[in-house]
Amino acid sequence: MKSSQMTRRELLMQASTGLVGWALLKSPLLSHAFPSRIGEVLVPFLDQPPNPPSSQANLLDWNYLDSWITPNDKFFSVSHYNMPEVSVADWKLEIVGMVESPLTLTLSDIKKRPKQSVISTLECSGNHGFPTFTGAIGTAKWSGTALAPVLKEVGILEDGIEVVFFGSDEGEEEVREIKMRQNFARSLSIADAMRPENLLCYEMNGAPLPKGNGFPVRLIVPGWYGIANVKWLKRIEVRDTRYMGRFMARDYVTIREEKRGGKSVWMETSVGRTQIKSLAAKVTRVGDKYRIYGAAWGRPIKLVEVSIDNGPWLKATFDLTQEAEHAWKIWHYDWDTPVVGEHTVVSRAIDVHGNIQPTMDAPAITGKRTYWESNGQVIRRIQIN
């Protein structure tokens, strides 16, 4: 991610809500992302990114990740316009457009509806887009009411093809010398919007949404990059034409050069579903016994493999106490008595359909000209003394 883009997407500190009790997740085992060994010592990677500036203090530091669920006050937040001040007393959600029965809901109305929860990993689509931006990711238990029943209740008309979600945050845009005040917005197809796991979310890890994460209500779309999970939700509009706002058609667009018969064809696609990814996150040792820890996410993961010094791919072990379809999987590989010297460590994830996380020299990665949706295998360097 370029520095000018980072300024525009300043990562904002959240209002602290305190640590959430892990009893909410029904098992004390779920709090441990990397099962620790007595007396283990961190062995830092040689290519560890520098500490982020204070404005990005909520970026995840993989060296110190010790919980499968990310506490609210440690969860990253990205803002594209202002961070709106939303009063619960005045807040309402409108569902309008190509519907039979428009509906307006207060927060109280939403909370009266059946409650549903999903444990889901949320990742910024620019994460790993450049070497120092690696911690815009977290996993939480999101709770609210399912979106699909609300859409069924209002009755989507036959000509409706897209559902547009508008946030309360707003800013000025200019297109062809036309200046306009716009709210942040993203859209989903009718089929994608109707998926049963999508939520009108008002709780995060058992507490009200923090301000920086969309209070009082946000959209949660498991399996999609963070940009699609609209915060500070204020209006849902069903339309009969494609929505082409800034964050669908002009920004958060992946530009890729593809080859067709030896010629270049340039493809522009809107950032959407998360890509399969894994990362060797940290290494520890107890005596001369080393262990590589990591995480894999983006799609339902079947297998993670590790390669050391360009050697064969070796199967990693999952921590099976942490199972959720849309959440990261934590893994480790026991690296017994490595030889002294510098080594490389790389992991790759394989999803349930057999898709393999690509290498950095794969055409899907080398042909990409934007930093969005960067999911190539990350090679880490480490010194064993």
C-alpha positions in Angstrom: 0.0 0.0 0.0 1.4 3.4 -1.0 2.0 6.0 1.7 -0.5 8.4 0.1 -3.1 5.7 0.3 -2.3 4.9 3.9 -2.9 8.6 4.9 -6.3 8.4 3.2 -7.1 5.2 5.0 -5.8 6.1 8.4 -6.3 3.3 10.8 -8.2 4.7 13.7 -7.8 3.7 17.4 -11.0 2.3 18.9 -12.7 3.3 22.0 -11.6 0.8 24.6 -14.4 -1.6 25.6 -12.2 -3.7 27.9 -11.4 -7.4 27.5 -14.4 -9.6 26.9 -14.7 -12.7 29.0 -13.9 -15.8 27.1 -16.8 -17.6 28.7 -18.9 -16.0 26.0 -17.3 -18.4 23.6 -18.3 -21.4 25.8 -14.8 -22.8 26.1 -11.6 -21.6 27.9 -9.6 -23.4 25.3 -10.7 -21.0 22.6 -8.7 -18.2 24.1 -5.4 -19.7 23.1 -4.3 -19.2 19.5 -0.9 -20.6 19.8 -0.8 -23.3 22.5 2.3 -22.4 24.5 5.0 -24.7 25.8 6.5 -24.2 29.2 9.6 -22.2 29.0 9.4 -21.4 25.3 11.3 -18.3 24.0 10.5 -16.2 21.0 12.9 -16.4 18.1 12.2 -13.3 16.0 12.2 -13.4 12.2 14.9 -11.4 10.5 12.3 -9.7 8.3 10.0 -8.5 11.1 8.1 -5.4 9.9 9.0 -2.3 11.9 6.6 -1.2 14.7 3.7 0.7 13.2 3.2 4.4 14.0 0.8 5.3 16.8 -2.1 6.0 14.3 -1.9 2.3 13.4 -1.5 1.0 16.9 -4.2 -1.6 16.5 -2.5 -3.5 13.8 -1.9 -7.1 14.9 1.6 -8.0 16.0 1.9 -11.6 15.1 4.7 -12.2 17.6 2.3 -11.5 20.5 -0.9 -13.0 19.2 -2.1 -15.2 22.1 -5.8 -15.4 21.6 -7.9 -17.0 18.9 -10.5 -14.3 19.3 -9.2 -10.8 19.0 -10.2 -8.6 22.0 -12.3 -5.5 21.0 -9.7 -3.0 22.1 -7.0 -4.8 20.0 -9.1 -5.1 16.8 -7.9 -3.0 13.8 -10.2 -0.4 12.3 -10.0 1.3 8.9 -12.0 4.5 8.1 -12.3 6.0 4.6 -14.2 9.2 5.4 -15.1 10.6 8.9 -15.8 8.5 12.0 -19.5 9.5 12.5 -21.0 10.4 15.9 -24.1 8.2 16.0 -26.8 8.6 18.6 -28.8 5.5 19.4 -31.8 7.6 20.2 -31.7 9.1 16.7 -30.4 6.2 14.7 -32.6 4.2 12.4 -32.1 1.8 9.5 -34.1 2.3 6.3 -34.7 -0.6 3.9 -36.0 1.0 0.7 -35.8 0.9 -3.1 -37.1 -2.0 -5.2 -39.2 -3.5 -2.4 -42.8 -4.2 -1.8 -42.9 -2.8 1.7 -40.2 -0.3 2.8 -39.2 -0.7 6.4 -37.6 1.5 9.0 -36.0 -0.2 12.1 -34.6 1.3 15.3 -31.9 -0.5 17.3 -34.5 -1.7 19.7 -36.5 -3.2 16.7 -33.4 -5.0 15.5 -32.6 -6.4 18.9 -36.1 -7.8 19.3 -35.5 -10.0 16.2 -33.9 -13.5 16.5 -30.3 -13.3 17.5 -27.6 -15.0 15.5 -23.8 -15.2 15.9 -20.9 -16.1 13.7 -17.2 -16.3 14.5 -15.5 -14.8 11.5 -12.1 -13.4 10.6 -12.1 -9.9 9.1 -9.2 -8.9 7.0 -8.4 -5.6 5.2 -8.1 -6.3 1.5 -4.8 -4.3 1.5 -3.3 -6.6 4.2 0.1 -7.9 3.0 -0.2 -5.6 0.0 3.2 -4.2 0.9 5.9 -5.5 3.3 5.2 -3.4 6.4 1.4 -3.8 6.3 0.7 -7.2 7.8 -1.5 -6.8 10.8 -4.9 -5.6 9.5 -6.7 -8.7 10.5 -8.6 -10.1 13.5 -11.2 -12.6 14.5 -14.3 -11.9 16.5 -17.7 -13.3 17.6 -20.2 -11.1 15.8 -23.8 -11.1 16.9 -27.0 -9.5 15.6 -29.9 -10.6 13.5 -29.8 -12.3 10.1 -30.1 -10.0 7.1 -31.9 -12.4 4.8 -35.2 -12.5 6.8 -35.4 -8.7 6.8 -34.9 -8.7 3.0 -37.6 -11.3 2.6 -39.9 -9.4 4.8 -39.7 -6.2 2.7 -40.2 -8.3 -0.5 -37.6 -7.7 -3.2 -39.3 -6.8 -6.5 -38.6 -8.9 -9.5 -36.5 -6.2 -11.2 -34.2 -5.8 -8.1 -30.7 -7.1 -8.9 -28.5 -5.5 -6.2 -28.6 -4.5 -2.6 -26.6 -1.4 -1.7 -25.5 -0.8 1.9 -24.9 2.8 3.0 -22.9 3.9 6.0 -23.2 7.1 8.0 -19.7 8.1 7.2 -19.4 10.6 4.4 -17.0 12.6 2.3 -16.7 14.7 -0.8 -16.1 13.0 -4.2 -15.4 14.5 -7.6 -16.1 12.7 -10.9 -15.7 14.6 -14.2 -15.6 17.9 -12.3 -18.9 17.1 -10.6 -18.4 17.4 -6.8 -20.8 15.6 -4.6 -21.2 14.6 -0.9 -21.4 10.8 -0.7 -21.8 8.3 2.0 -19.6 5.2 2.1 -21.4 2.4 0.3 -20.9 -1.1 -1.1 -23.2 -3.5 -2.9 -23.9 -7.2 -3.1 -25.9 -9.2 -5.6 -29.3 -10.4 -4.4 -27.9 -14.0 -4.0 -24.9 -12.8 -2.0 -27.0 -10.6 0.2 -29.4 -13.5 1.0 -26.7 -15.8 2.4 -27.9 -17.0 5.8 -24.7 -16.1 7.7 -24.9 -12.4 6.8 -25.7 -10.2 9.9 -27.1 -6.8 10.9 -24.5 -6.9 13.7 -24.7 -4.9 16.9 -22.4 -6.9 19.2 -18.7 -7.8 19.0 -17.4 -10.5 21.4 -20.5 -10.1 23.6 -20.3 -6.3 23.9 -21.8 -3.4 21.9 -19.8 -2.6 18.8 -17.0 -0.2 19.5 -17.3 3.1 17.8 -14.4 2.4 15.4 -16.0 -0.9 14.4 -19.3 0.4 13.4 -21.5 1.3 16.4 -24.4 0.9 16.6 -25.0 -1.5 13.7 -22.8 -2.8 10.9 -23.0 -5.3 8.2 -21.1 -8.6 8.6 -20.5 -10.6 5.5 -18.4 -13.7 6.4 -16.0 -14.7 3.7 -15.6 -11.2 2.3 -12.8 -8.7 2.7 -13.4 -5.9 5.3 -14.4 -3.3 2.7 -17.7 -5.2 2.1 -18.6 -5.2 5.8 -20.1 -1.8 5.9 -19.9 0.1 9.2 -22.3 2.6 10.8 -25.1 1.2 8.6 -27.9 3.7 7.9 -29.7 2.6 4.7 -30.2 -0.5 2.7 -31.4 0.1 -0.8 -32.5 -2.5 -3.4 -31.8 -1.3 -7.0 -32.5 -2.5 -10.5 -29.2 -1.3 -11.9 -25.6 -1.9 -10.9 -24.2 0.4 -8.2 -21.0 2.0 -9.3 -19.9 4.2 -6.4 -16.3 5.0 -5.5 -15.7 1.9 -3.4 -17.2 -0.5 -6.0 -16.0 0.9 -9.3 -13.2 3.4 -8.8 -11.4 2.4 -5.6 -10.8 -1.0 -4.1 -10.5 -2.3 -7.7 -7.9 -5.0 -8.5 -6.1 -4.4 -11.7 -4.5 -7.4 -13.3 -2.7 -8.0 -16.6 -3.7 -11.3 -18.1 -2.3 -12.9 -21.3 -4.6 -13.9 -24.2 -2.8 -15.5 -27.2 0.5 -13.7 -26.2 -1.3 -10.3 -25.9 -2.1 -8.4 -22.7 -5.6 -8.1 -21.5 -6.2 -5.8 -18.6 -8.9 -6.8 -16.1 -10.4 -4.6 -13.5 -12.5 -6.3 -10.8 -14.1 -5.1 -7.6 -12.5 -6.4 -4.4 -14.9 -9.0 -3.0 -14.5 -12.5 -1.4 -11.4 -13.2 0.7 -8.6 -15.2 -0.9 -6.9 -18.3 0.5 -3.9 -17.3 2.6 -1.5 -18.5 5.3 1.4 -17.0 7.2 4.2 -18.4 9.2 3.6 -16.0 12.1 6.3 -16.7 14.7 8.9 -19.2 15.9 9.7 -20.3 19.5 12.1 -22.7 21.1 12.4 -24.7 24.2 16.0 -25.7 24.5 16.9 -26.9 21.0 13.3 -27.8 20.1 11.8 -25.2 17.7 8.2 -24.7 16.8 6.8 -22.7 13.9 3.3 -21.2 14.5 1.0 -19.8 11.9 -2.5 -19.0 10.8 -4.5 -19.8 7.6 -7.7 -18.1 6.5 -9.8 -16.8 3.6 -11.6 -19.9 2.5 -12.5 -23.2 4.4 -9.0 -24.6 4.9 -8.3 -28.3 4.6 -4.5 -28.4 5.0 -1.4 -26.2 5.6 2.0 -27.2 4.5 5.4 -25.8 5.5 8.7 -25.7 3.5 12.0 -24.9 5.1 15.0 -23.8 2.9 13.1 -24.7 -0.3 12.7 -28.3 0.9 9.7 -30.6 0.6 6.3 -29.5 1.7 5.6 -30.8 5.2 2.2 -31.1 6.8 1.4 -28.7 9.7 -0.8 -29.6 12.7 -4.0 -27.7 13.4 -5.1 -26.7 16.8 -8.4 -28.5 16.6 -9.9 -26.7 19.6 -10.6 -23.8 17.3 -13.2 -24.7 14.6 -15.4 -22.2 12.8 -16.1 -22.2 9.1 -15.3 -18.5 8.6 -12.5 -18.1 11.1 -8.7 -18.5 10.8 -7.2 -21.8 11.6 -4.2 -21.8 13.8 -1.4 -24.3 13.0 2.1 -25.3 14.1 5.0 -27.4 12.8 7.6 -28.9 15.2 11.0 -28.1 13.8 13.3 -30.2 15.9 17.0 -29.3 16.2 17.5 -27.1 13.1 21.1 -26.5 12.1 22.8 -23.2 13.1 22.6 -20.5 10.4 20.0 -18.5 8.4 16.9 -20.3 7.1 13.8 -19.6 5.1 10.3 -20.6 6.2 7.2 -20.5 4.0 3.7 -21.9 4.4 0.9 -22.6 1.9 -2.8 -23.2 2.6 -5.0 -25.6 0.6 -8.7 -25.2 0.8 -11.4 -27.9 0.9 -11.7 -27.7 -2.9 -8.0 -28.4 -3.5 -7.1 -24.8 -4.4 -3.5 -23.9 -3.3 -2.3 -20.6 -2.1 -0.2 -19.3 -5.0 3.5 -18.5 -5.0 4.7 -14.9 -5.4 5.8 -15.7 -9.0 2.4 -17.1 -10.0 0.7 -15.3 -12.9 -2.2 -14.3 -10.6 0.2 -12.4 -8.4 2.8 -11.1 -10.8 0.1 -9.8 -13.2 -1.6 -7.8 -10.4 -0.8 -4.1 -10.4 -2.7 -3.1 -7.2 -2.0 -4.2 -3.7 -5.5 -5.4 -2.9 -6.2 -9.1 -2.5 -2.5 -10.0 -2.1 -2.4 -13.6 -1.0 0.9 -15.0 -2.3 3.1 -17.3 -0.2 5.1 -15.2 2.3 8.8 -16.3 2.7 10.2 -15.5 6.2 13.8 -15.4 7.1 15.2 -16.6 10.5 18.6 -17.0 12.2 19.2 -20.1 14.3 22.2 -19.6 16.7 
